[in-house]
Amino acid sequence: MRKSLLETILNPEQLSVRFQPIFRIGDGDNHLHSVEALIRGPRGTHFESALMLFDYVHRKKEEKAVDHSCLAAICAEATKLPRHLRINVNVHAATLEQHPGFLESFRRRLHKHSLSLDRFTIEIVEYAPNCDIPELLATLAALRSEGVRIALDDVGLGQSNYRMMLDCHPEYFKLDSYFVRGLRNDSKRRAVVESVVTFGRALHTAIVAEGMESMEDIALVAEMGVEFAQCNLLCPALPLPDLMASGIIGEPALAFGAAESLAAAAR
Amino acid sequence: MKEKILIVDDDEQLIGAYREYLCNLGYDVDCAMETEEAQTLLTHFEYSLVITDLRLSRLNFGGLELVKFIRDAGLPIRVVVLTAYGWPELKAEAANQGIDAFHRKPMRLSDLARTISVLTGGPHEEIPA
């Protein structure tokens, strides 16, 4: 009998992991900063698309169980990454509310794979209005005490609002692609980016801009004070063997050049 | 362009048989075994017609929930209910939700094809079941 889709997803072996590089762009010394681990659903199904996969998971209200399955799949792959490389993982706010359960299970999982907590950045996704803020903040504090960094995903959209930006006080704001696409010719979008950069400076939070579609826009966000860029133009999310073969992961100074070559080849 | 059909049933063998038959008739067929899976597909793809069982698990009548989802979202989709339960009150409730056809299982594949053809206005030639 066919397993339900949820049962399938809860088996980490049915999930695949891709890694998308995040580059430092803001200080004139462009280089690879970290990679974000991104999950794809069961191969050959519509749910291979992350958008559909997590839409389904949200409808099932199974974010916590699926987050643990995703982390299991990511940790198994992350063991093959160079040890100097930082890894970003997405975790739903609802999962982070489990204090101290989340940290303990994350620590056990990393230990099993000989990975250290301080290599990880947790990207908080899909904060819900009924979120238990004290529990969430307790988890974030405990994670930070172990060297984990915190990022707030999709800043400017949905529930990644000013309250979350203040309460979580993350090390990174990830600015959604909606606000940076076509930035050069859009004064309203530039105003949004400027406001997030200003707010980030006040909180000592760095900005990661996502989804730029031209090198001009990457240069512009850098001029505006954005320190990091993550976009398909520089490098799409790749399976680990392809990422390793791309030359992007290696000598930090060479990394950005390799990414530009890859982007040029893609064009 | 091929008509796109979504079949929703928790009986894997049944949806496999429907899929094969309807694909051979030229339809583009997706399948789902539970309400949330179907809702996700309906949110991301455009279907002409949905064939759904009413009972999608031992616990609930998720098919009715799915019909309500389709109608509440204003999706222009024809809905065929195919169920082993012929209770008048269930049929009345399904009708109230705005279904286009209600059939009892088992249903001959050729009859199902005829229903689909009528509802989608497409002249699909029937093949022997």
Interface residues (C-beta under 8 A of the other chain):
Chain A: M1 R2 S4 L5 L6 H46 F47 S49 L51 M52 D55 Y56 R59 K60
Chain B: E12 D30 M33 E34 E36 E37 Q39 T40 L41 T43 H44 F45
